Amino acid sequence: MTTLFLLGPRAAVLVWWLVQPVRWQVAFHDMLIWPVLGFLFLPWTTLAYVLAAPTGALVGGSAWALVIIGLLVDLVGYSGPARNATASATSSG
């Protein structure tokens, strides 16, 4: 499972869903739209949520901290290309 995370979060989401579909059903209450949207837009957050939700650990703060860390990783991933484009535009301009 660790090597899947090295391939990228979307590959990990896909393979984990194929290997343990019941865990995903429990985490998202049999609603297909949320895992699909998570796969497309917030893959790290989706992975963190699936890791924490079925265990019932979302009642405590540590599981929510894991989900928030996943969200922050996703947001940094989206801001990284914009920051690099801005830096290269100002250095060449």
N, C-alpha and C positions, 0 to 999 in steps of 0.2 A: 504494500500500500504506500510505503514511503517513496518509492520510485515514481509513483503516479504524480505525486506533488511536484517532483522535479520536471515532469513533462508539462506541467501547467495545471492551473486549477480546473479548467474546463474538462481536460482529460480525466482528472480525478473525479469530478462530478459524474461524468458519463459512466466510467467504469464502476464507481461505487454504487451508482443507481442500478447498474446491471447485476452486480453481485449481491446487493442487499436491498431489493425493492421494498420489502416490508418496512425497513427502517425509515425509508423516505415516505411511505404512506402514513406511518405513525407521526413523523415529524410535521408533515404538511396536511394531515387529516384528509387524505385522499383527494386533495385539490391539485390538479396537474399544472395550473397556471403559475403558481408561485415557484416551483422548482424550475420551470422553463424560463421564467423571467430572471430568476437567480442565475441560471446557467448563462444567459445572454449578457446580463448587466452587472451582477454582483457575485461572481463565482466564489471568492474567498468568504464572503459573508454567508453564502448558502452552505458551504462546507462546514463552517463553524456552527451554524444553526443546526444542521443535521447531526453533528457530533454531540451537541448539548441537549437538544430537544427530547429525543426518545428516552433519555435516562431520567427525565423529570428534574434535571439539574437546573432548569431555567428558573426555578423558584428562587434559587440562591443567586447571589451577586456574581460569583465567579464565572458562571456560565454566560451571563450577560456580558461580562468583561471580555470573554472569548469572542462573542459575536461582535462586539464593538471593535475589537482589534481586527477582526476580519473585514469589517466595514472600512476601517481606516486604511488597511492594506489596499482594498479596492479603490478608495478615493485617491491614494497616493499613486496608484497605477494609472489612473485617468489623468492626474495632473502632471505626471512625469513627461509625457510627450509634449505637452503645451509649454512646460518650463524649458525643455531643451530647444524647442523651436524658437522661443523668445530669445534665449541666450545666443543662438546661432545667428538670428536676425540682427541683433544689436552688435555682435562682434564683426559681422561682415559689412554692416551698413554705414 
